[in-house]
Amino acid sequence: MKIITTMIKYLNVCLLIFLVNCSTEKEEKNISFNEKKVEEVSILLNADTTNEIASPAWIKSVSDGFLLYDAGIDEIAKFNLYGQKSFSFGSSGRGPGEFQSIGEFWKFDNIFLVYDINGQKLITYDYAGNLIKDIPLGFVDFPGMPSGIEAINSRQFVMPSGGKDGSLLTLVDIESESKKYVGDAVSEKYMVTQSPDERRQAIYSGNIPAIYKNNVLLSSNESGFFSFQQTTAILEKYSHSGALLWQKNLKVPAIDGLFEDLFEENKSRIDSGEFLLQFAYAFGISANNKGVGVLLNVRENRPVTIAWVPNDGEELTVITFRDLENPSPVPLRFAISEDSDIFFSSTLEGVIYRAEWPL
């Protein structure tokens, strides 16, 4: 009898553990969020009807319009809310004030700041577009090939660390040339390069290639900076000094099952010798002073979808733009204004879209 009683207690404990695990998995899958739909998206500028743009790429919202880097014209231009160009600055080259490949740009008090990836430098211009100075970044230990960065202010930027020393990000002080590692790496293995054969072997084994695991998207505002982990869909917010403020899971239904599809698609691409698709839950990120939006990597033939989280991290809103789809293979880039607009740039189409921002 005692043995039977013990076995019953043991089975009850096992059942309880099973139910708790099921409950936990259910809670992880059922993320609480609000939904909004934007019905109307308009074309603001079209390369077919104007010579002001050709291949619009990086776009950044400013107080009375937006800044645009056009890869076809190789310049940065300032446009107002109605698509009228007021001035442009910068040009391609290897000399002072010239750039080889723009990675991002920002507007701060009294200056424009431009990141030249291949030139490994920052360039500062005044508000009239005149060169102030170049800032070489030879002191920065970029993980592998020079990567994207996010300027927090005119003297400090953050970038992926590649998992170095178990970190996720590197905070860089431009003036003192000092570095600080912050955040927890998704993968503790420090890997910034991986051969094509190693990637293919990982995919056939059902594993995400290690080179992708510490990839992040970065953006910032006056309250801190944001990091979106591309292989976990975790959004984090940090203070400007690198202290973690909050984390939020953005794995909403729009991207549920995405990586399963990517595994199948990439296996097919390996067999046919095509280039591999990156394991990434998002295409881009953009913050304004109210919060941050993440452009999700939804499947083909589905509308553009943005996950929005305010500065306090308390809410999640999923916004779909029903008349807009991401072109392939170059996705849209976007910028959310401080007021009531959102802009999308399509490099392949040569189009700037504008829509009402619903929050």
Protein Blocks (a to p, Z undefined) as FASTA:
>chain_A
ZZmmmmmmmmmmmmmmmmmmmmmmmmmmmccddddddfbdcdfbdfklockbmbdcbdcd
dfklccdddfklopaddddfkopafbdeddedjbehiafbdfbdcddehiacdddfklop
addddfkopafbdcdfklpccehjadddddfblmbccddehlpghiabdcddfklopacd
edjdfblcdcfbdcfklmmmmmmnopacfklmmgccddddfkbccdddfklopacdddfk
opafbdcdfbdfklgoklmmmmmmmmmmmmnopacddddfbfbdcddfkbccddddddeh
iacddddddfkopaccddddfkbccddfbdcdddddfklpccdddfknopacddddfZZ
